[in-house]
Amino acid sequence: MRRASVIAWLSLVAAAQVALPVRATGIDAAASRVGFQLVTRWGETIDGRFPVFDGEVTRLPDGRQQVRLSLSAADVEILDSARRSQMTRGAGFFDARRFPWITFLSDPFDPALLELGGQLHGVLSIRDVQRREAFTVLASACSSPALDCPVLAAGVVDRTAYGMNRWPVVVERKVRFELRIRMEGGGE
């Protein structure tokens, strides 16, 4: 009888875990930053940023999490250069008129990734080209990453894989993305 009670209790716990609601928490865009770097053939580093973006982290029923991030290509800026900002938004690079959003949807991951660091895999979509990419999440500086301290991540993508083929003599193929993400409800 006792064994039957334990099995029944474990079944209830398992059913409750499956029944957990999916919950999403928004990314705090005001406290977060998404930037990128390009390098010219002459070694100059060009810094850019996405001042307009949104996203969320969703807790899945099995306890894992998933990140969705959308970046506005139409608002992308190259720091200190209005001309380069326009070129980056143009047809030769992000082609923001036709493809106004860049998106990333991560694979489900264990929440410990945000504390311990590691690879965050998912699908990146630029100019309607979808490719699997990985971003490196750095180990956290606090016990409640994204709330008490930002989650820091970076990744390098080949821009030509997404049809951004202009200026091959001037700008190298690799684009380095850098993310500093905080969630809504976190402290500063």
C-alpha positions as CSV (number, residue, x, y, z in Angstrom):
1,M,0.0,0.0,0.0
2,R,2.8,2.4,0.8
3,R,4.5,1.8,-2.5
4,A,1.2,2.6,-4.3
5,S,0.9,5.9,-2.4
6,V,4.4,6.9,-3.4
7,I,3.7,6.0,-7.0
8,A,0.5,8.0,-6.9
9,W,2.3,11.0,-5.4
10,L,5.1,10.9,-7.9
11,S,2.5,10.7,-10.7
12,L,0.7,13.8,-9.3
13,V,4.1,15.7,-9.2
14,A,4.9,14.7,-12.7
15,A,1.4,15.8,-13.9
16,A,1.8,19.1,-12.1
17,Q,5.1,19.7,-13.8
18,V,3.6,19.0,-17.2
19,A,0.7,21.3,-16.4
20,L,2.9,24.3,-15.4
21,P,1.9,27.3,-17.5
22,V,4.2,28.7,-20.1
23,R,5.3,32.0,-18.7
24,A,7.2,34.8,-20.6
25,T,9.1,37.7,-19.2
26,G,9.9,40.6,-21.4
27,I,13.4,41.9,-22.0
28,D,14.0,45.4,-20.5
29,A,15.0,47.3,-23.7
30,A,15.9,50.4,-21.7
31,A,18.4,48.5,-19.5
32,S,19.7,46.2,-22.3
33,R,22.0,46.7,-25.2
34,V,22.4,44.9,-28.5
35,G,25.4,45.9,-30.6
36,F,27.7,44.7,-33.3
37,Q,31.1,45.2,-34.7
38,L,32.4,45.2,-38.3
39,V,36.1,45.3,-39.2
40,T,37.4,47.0,-42.3
41,R,40.2,45.6,-44.4
42,W,42.4,48.3,-42.9
43,G,41.7,47.1,-39.3
44,E,39.3,49.8,-38.4
45,T,36.6,48.6,-36.0
46,I,33.1,50.0,-36.8
47,D,30.7,49.9,-33.9
48,G,27.0,49.6,-34.4
49,R,23.9,49.1,-32.3
50,F,20.2,48.2,-32.5
51,P,18.5,50.9,-30.5
52,V,15.0,49.4,-31.2
53,F,14.4,45.8,-30.2
54,D,12.2,43.6,-28.1
55,G,12.1,40.1,-26.9
56,E,11.2,37.7,-24.1
57,V,12.4,34.7,-22.2
58,T,9.7,32.0,-21.9
59,R,9.7,29.3,-19.2
60,L,8.5,26.1,-20.9
61,P,6.4,23.4,-19.2
62,D,9.5,21.2,-18.7
63,G,11.4,23.9,-16.8
64,R,13.7,24.8,-19.7
65,Q,13.7,28.3,-21.1
66,Q,13.6,29.8,-24.6
67,V,14.7,33.3,-25.8
68,R,13.0,35.2,-28.6
69,L,14.7,38.4,-29.7
70,S,13.7,40.8,-32.5
71,L,16.0,43.6,-33.7
72,S,14.8,46.5,-35.9
73,A,17.1,46.7,-39.0
74,A,15.3,49.9,-40.0
75,D,16.7,51.6,-36.9
76,V,20.2,50.2,-36.9
77,E,22.9,52.8,-36.2
78,I,26.6,53.0,-36.8
79,L,28.0,55.0,-34.0
80,D,29.1,58.5,-35.0
81,S,28.2,58.1,-38.7
82,A,24.8,58.9,-40.2
83,R,26.2,58.0,-43.7
84,R,27.4,54.6,-42.6
85,S,24.1,54.0,-40.7
86,Q,22.1,54.6,-43.9
87,M,24.5,52.3,-45.9
88,T,24.0,49.5,-43.2
89,R,20.2,49.9,-43.4
90,G,20.4,49.8,-47.3
91,A,20.0,47.0,-49.8
92,G,23.7,46.0,-49.7
93,F,23.6,45.1,-46.0
94,F,20.4,44.6,-43.9
95,D,18.1,45.8,-46.7
96,A,15.8,47.2,-44.0
97,R,13.1,48.4,-46.4
98,R,12.4,44.8,-47.5
99,F,13.5,43.0,-44.3
100,P,12.8,45.3,-41.3
101,W,13.4,42.7,-38.6
102,I,16.2,40.4,-37.6
103,T,15.1,37.6,-35.3
104,F,16.6,35.0,-33.1
105,L,14.8,32.1,-31.5
106,S,16.9,30.0,-29.2
107,D,16.6,26.3,-28.8
108,P,15.1,25.4,-25.3
109,F,17.9,25.5,-22.7
110,D,18.5,24.7,-19.1
111,P,18.2,27.9,-17.0
112,A,21.6,27.1,-15.4
113,L,23.2,28.2,-18.8
114,L,22.6,31.8,-17.7
115,E,24.6,31.3,-14.5
116,L,27.3,29.0,-15.7
117,G,27.7,30.2,-19.3
118,G,28.0,28.2,-22.4
119,Q,26.6,27.9,-25.9
120,L,23.1,29.1,-26.7
121,H,22.0,27.6,-30.0
122,G,19.1,28.7,-32.1
123,V,17.8,30.0,-35.5
124,L,18.9,33.5,-36.6
125,S,16.9,35.1,-39.4
126,I,18.4,38.0,-41.4
127,R,17.0,39.1,-44.7
128,D,14.6,36.1,-44.6
129,V,17.5,33.7,-44.5
130,Q,17.4,31.4,-41.6
131,R,20.5,29.7,-40.3
132,R,21.4,27.9,-37.1
133,E,23.9,29.9,-35.1
134,A,25.4,29.7,-31.6
135,F,26.0,32.6,-29.2
136,T,28.4,32.3,-26.2
137,V,26.8,33.2,-22.9
138,L,29.4,34.3,-20.3
139,A,29.2,33.0,-16.8
140,S,27.1,35.2,-14.6
141,A,28.4,37.7,-12.1
142,C,25.5,37.2,-9.8
143,S,23.0,34.6,-8.6
144,S,20.0,36.0,-10.5
145,P,21.3,36.6,-14.0
146,A,19.2,39.0,-16.2
147,L,17.5,40.3,-13.0
148,D,20.3,41.4,-10.7
149,C,23.0,41.6,-13.3
150,P,23.0,41.5,-17.1
151,V,23.4,38.4,-19.2
152,L,26.4,38.9,-21.5
153,A,26.5,37.0,-24.8
154,A,28.4,37.3,-28.1
155,G,28.5,35.5,-31.4
156,V,30.1,35.8,-34.8
157,V,28.2,35.3,-38.0
158,D,29.3,35.3,-41.6
159,R,27.3,38.1,-43.3
160,T,27.6,36.6,-46.7
161,A,25.6,33.6,-45.5
162,Y,22.7,36.0,-45.2
163,G,23.0,37.6,-48.6
164,M,24.9,40.7,-47.3
165,N,27.5,40.6,-50.0
166,R,28.3,44.3,-50.7
167,W,31.6,45.9,-50.0
168,P,33.7,42.8,-49.8
169,V,36.9,44.8,-50.4
170,V,36.0,47.3,-47.6
171,V,34.3,45.3,-44.9
172,E,35.3,41.8,-43.7
173,R,32.7,39.0,-43.8
174,K,32.5,38.4,-40.0
175,V,30.0,40.4,-37.9
176,R,30.4,40.2,-34.1
177,F,27.2,40.6,-32.2
178,E,27.3,41.6,-28.5
179,L,24.4,41.4,-26.2
180,R,23.8,42.8,-22.7
181,I,20.4,41.6,-21.6
182,R,18.3,42.4,-18.5
183,M,14.8,41.3,-17.9
184,E,11.8,43.4,-16.8
185,G,11.5,43.5,-13.0
186,G,15.3,43.4,-12.4
187,G,17.3,46.0,-10.4
188,E,19.8,48.4,-11.8
